[in-house]
Amino acid sequence: MKKYIFLLLASGSLAFTSCSPFQVKSDYAETANFNAYKTYKLRIDDLKLNDIDKDRVLNEVSRQLQTKGMSVSDNPDLIVNVKANHKKIQDIQSTRPIGMYGWGGPFGWGVGMNRTWTSNYNQGGLTLDLIDARTQKLVWQGIGSGISVDSPKSKQKQIPEIVAEIMANYPPQKGR
């Protein structure tokens, strides 16, 4: 019996810790030979971030690629184009009526209050395009969103996390 309880708790804690605040997806060209890509160069033409966040993103992208055995080159196999965006989110929530019920019990006459509130915030996202330098064609794209743009402390923690989650899908595993 103890064994089953332990397994239940372990699987529950694993499910809890594997939850991510980010939405991450990727796509790739099935004809690309990802084993042939050994070098990369960062291209930041479309990276509209402040200098602090730009450094965070580029350092983490480079770190992730280097952990996958790739190195920086002026004559690269892949060009890595990094883009950032953000959007305004309006979150609307409401509660059921609460309050006193009058004559006739819970189905009779009474008074209740509905509460509705909104919160507005900015949510950031990153797109990583990996382009074959020889053919100039996109071979892999990773997209992630869910960065708390309004909180500098959150961004400092979340940027490396989201880049790592995006890059976890590179190189792609065919059939997954």
N, C-alpha and C positions, 0 to 999 in steps of 0.2 A: 504494500500500500504506500509506503514511504517513497518507493521508487516512482510510482505514478504521480504523486504529488510533486516530487522534485522535477520530473519531466514537464509537468504542466506549468510550474513556476518558471522553469528555464525557457520554455517556448514562449511564454507570455512576456518575459523580460526581453527576449530576443526580438519579438515583434514590436515591443515598445521602443527599444533602442534603434531599430532599423527605420523608424519613421523619420522622414525628412521634411523640413519646412519648404523645400524647393520642388518645383516641377521641372523635370529634366527629360529631354528626349534627344534622339539622334537619328540620323539617316546617312546612308552611304551608297556609293556607286558599287554595285556588285561586281563589275568588271575590273575594279582597281586591285592592284597587287600591293597590299599594305606592307608586306615583308620587304619590298624594294625601297621603302621610304626610310632613310637613315638620318637625313639632315633637314633642317628647317630654318626659316627666316620669318620673323614677326613683321607683319604689316599693320600699321595702326592708323591708316588714313581715315577710317570711320569711327575711331574711338574718341567719343566726346565725353571725356571724364575730367575731373580735376586731377592735378598732378599726383596727389597722394593716392587716389583710387587707381589711376592709370598704372602707377608703379606696382601696386598690390596685384592687379590683374595680370600684368605682363610678367612679373616675377613668378607668380603661381603657374601661369601657362607654361613658361620655360621650365620650371621645376618639374611639372607633371610630364612634359615631353622628354625631359632628360631621364626621369625615372623609367621611362619606357625604352631607353637605349638610344635616343636621338640626340644629335648635337647641332649647335648653331653653325650656319655656314653662309658665306656670301654667294655661293653657288648651290642653293638648296634643292632638295628633292620636293619639298613641300613649302608652300607659302601659307602662313597662318594669319588669316585676317580676323581680327578681334573687333567686335562691335558691342556697344552697350546701349541700352535704352531704359526708359522708365515711363511709367504711366500712373495717372492718378486713379486711386481706387476709392470708391464710396461704399462702405459697408453699412447696410441697414439691418437692424435687428429689432424685434418686437417681442413682447411677452403677452401671454393670455390675460384676460381680465382677472383681476384679483380684487378682493374686497368683501364686504359683508353681503350675505344673502338675507333677504327679508322673509315675508310671509310665504309659507308653503315649502320650506326646505330648499334644497339645492336647485329645484326646478321652478321655484316661485319667483315672486318679484324681488328685486334687489338692486344693489348698486355695485358696480365694478369698474376697474380702471385698466385701460390698455396702456402699456408703455412702449414707445418706439424711440430709438435713438440711432444716430448715424455717427460714423467716424470716417474721416478722410485721411488718407495717407498715400505716399508714393511708394511704388513697388518697382524695383529694378530688375533688369535681366541682362544676360550676356549671350552672344552668339559667337561661336568659334567655327570659322570656315577653313577647312584644310584643302588647299588647291594644289593640284599636281603642277609643279613649276614647268615641266616640259610641255604639257598639253594645254595648260592654263584652264583646266576644267576642275570644277568642284568635285572632290572625291569623298569628303566626309563633312558633316555638319552636326554640331552639338549646340543645343539651345537649353538655357536654364533661366528660370525666373523665380522670384520670391525673396529678393534681397530687400531688407528694410532700409531704404534709401535715406529716410529722415533721421536715422540714428547713427552717428559716426561710430559709436562703440560696436553696434551690431554689424555695420559694414566691415569694420576691421576684422571681425570674426567670420562673417559670412562669405566674403569674397573668396578666400582660400577654400572654404568648404564647397561652395557651388562649383568652382573651377574643377576641384577634385572629383565631384560627382559627375560633371559633364565629361571629363576626360576618362572616367572609369569605363565608358563605352567605346574607347579607342585603344587599340585597333578593334574593329567590330568582330564579333564572333558570328560567323555565318550560321544561319539556321535558328538564331535566337530571336 
